[in-house]
Amino acid sequence: MAGGNSNGKHGTNGRMKSVRERFADSASVQAAVNDSMREVRILHKRMGVPLVGVLNGKMVSIPPDEIQVDDTPAAKPE
């Protein structure tokens, strides 16, 4: 895919961006992480499965009925 596409895996010159180049764009990385975490919350809530993680060194579990999901996905940086 060539052309002026500056989003995703391709740079402005049409070549594939390296992993280093993609991770250097911290706003894009953060947006991708936020979107992924939102999808995890949606999935757990729909399936009725608690979210489990570590907070302040202690294991915590959030029941599915207490999982909060944002109405809209994170905005993609331009």
ChimeraX attribute file (.defattr): number of C-alpha atoms within 10 A of each C-alpha:
attribute: neighborCount
match mode: 1-to-1
recipient: residues
	/A:1	9
	/A:2	11
	/A:3	11
	/A:4	11
	/A:5	14
	/A:6	13
	/A:7	14
	/A:8	10
	/A:9	15
	/A:10	18
	/A:11	18
	/A:12	13
	/A:13	12
	/A:14	14
	/A:15	13
	/A:16	15
	/A:17	17
	/A:18	12
	/A:19	9
	/A:20	8
	/A:21	12
	/A:22	17
	/A:23	13
	/A:24	11
	/A:25	11
	/A:26	12
	/A:27	13
	/A:28	18
	/A:29	15
	/A:30	15
	/A:31	16
	/A:32	16
	/A:33	13
	/A:34	15
	/A:35	16
	/A:36	14
	/A:37	14
	/A:38	18
	/A:39	14
	/A:40	14
	/A:41	19
	/A:42	17
	/A:43	14
	/A:44	17
	/A:45	20
	/A:46	11
	/A:47	10
	/A:48	13
	/A:49	16
	/A:50	17
	/A:51	17
	/A:52	11
	/A:53	11
	/A:54	9
	/A:55	9
	/A:56	6
	/A:57	7
	/A:58	7
	/A:59	9
	/A:60	13
	/A:61	12
	/A:62	15
	/A:63	14
	/A:64	18
	/A:65	12
	/A:66	10
	/A:67	15
	/A:68	12
	/A:69	14
	/A:70	9
	/A:71	7
	/A:72	8
	/A:73	15
	/A:74	15
	/A:75	11
	/A:76	13
	/A:77	12
	/A:78	7
